[in-house]
Amino acid sequence: MKLKTVIALALLMLNFGWAGAQGQAQLPKPQLRVATFPDLDRAAKAAAALWAQRHPGIELKIVSMQYADHHMAMTTALATGSGLPDVMAIDLRFIGKFAASGGFIDLNQAPYNAGMMAGDYVRYALIQGQSRKGAQLAMPADIGPGTLLYRKDILDKAGVSEAEITRDWASYLAAGKKIKAATGALLMADAADLRDIALRQGLKDGEGIYFDASGRVLVESERFRRAFELGLAARQAGLDAHASAWSNDWAAGFKQGRIATQMMGAWLVGHLKNWLAPDTAGLWRSAPLPGGVQAAYGGSFYAIPKKAKYKDAAWDFIRLMTADKAVQINSLRVLDSYPALLAAHQDPLMDEPIAFLGGQVARQMWRETAARVPATPVSPFDVLATTIIRDEFEKVVTRGKDIATALKDARELIERRTRRRPGRDA
């Protein structure tokens, strides 16, 4: 072989090797795709640097869409099997519906073995992430212990004490009349809020809100009748602003001091502080729900779709966000979201005063509430039942429909709709 040919071949091989090395150097990192929504996306972004330290070879791609858009997109992705992320964030409202899709990994199975971590989380939240057959389809990241937030300045002006608004429902409504007469402020944003909390009164472990363990519809029970009666009483007394949650009127009521109390998850404190009514800092306080009701409002979860590309990395991310105490505490600082991890409940941060609540040490009370909330299983049809109950309640308070008739109609419609749309469950 001629010397020129040998040199040419050597140069070609050298260039090929160099180009190959360059090509390898330019190959993108594996990308873990996390689909989430505000404000939960802020928790993932806050943990991104820690993820990069622990997994330098895997890029974290956080894809965030608005709450409704995210859950709609994930509903479509689960139905079609395409466009699925590696990790899916899910709000409590959609857990039952998504669980019925059959599209998620049972995290109790190897190699995840989430069952070994069961004692690490708030019990009711862990059960909310399970299917009716006990598959652990989602892990809880944060919870919403129910609380009654109230404007102390408005109550003081009306001469109303915290005991009056928490003793029982009758006392709560009577206090609302005093508040309105003395200040012009309304007791609540929407009578539907009272209905929603009251229909959770008296629930025990294993009892669903709308369905029992066999799937029987419960909405004609005394529990629902009483909840409708209380909501109607609030509306007839003129104690609510007719402002549904997350509407412009709802937000304006807080900003303008026209709403004296709000029953919701403890996380609402963060929303009030950060964007709903920041100028009202120091005026709010947190109290137990009226009548000793132990209820939760909302919560966030993470799940792994069966068609996820990087399942092992997805599980590492979920453990980082839900089982790492430092991350859970940082999420509390960043989002004011209450942690689902029990170890985080013992952190000194729980004993710190909250400036927005006038220095109140409210997290201790939320911790006690979280420990007492009954473990209520979710159903694939909870969203449907919620919508139907809401519509029937509106007919009661705006058109004068008889409560017994409304609940009967609700039961029949729920039964008819659930028969037509059977849910699959893992």
ABEGO torsion letter per residue (X at the ends): XBAAAAAAAAAAAAAAAAAAAAAAAABBBBBBBBBBBOAAAAAAAAAAAAAAAABAABBBBBBBBBAAAAAAAAAAAAAAGBGBBABBBBBAAAAAAAAAAGABBBAABOAAGAAAAAAABBAAAAAAABBAAGBBABBBABBBBBBBBBBAAAAAAAGBBAAAAAABAAAAAAAAAAAAAAAGBBABABAAAAAAAAAABGBBBGBBAABBAAGBBAAABAAAAAAAAAAAAAAAAGABAGBBBGBAAAAAAAAAGABABBBBBAAAAAAAAAAABAAABGABBBBBBBGGBBBBBEEBBBBBBAABABAAAAAAAAAAAAABAAAAAAAAAAAGBBBABAAAAABAAAABBBAAAGGBBAAAAAAAAAAABBBBBBBAAAAAAAAAAAAAAAAAAAAGBBAAAAAAAAAAAAAAAAAABBBBBX
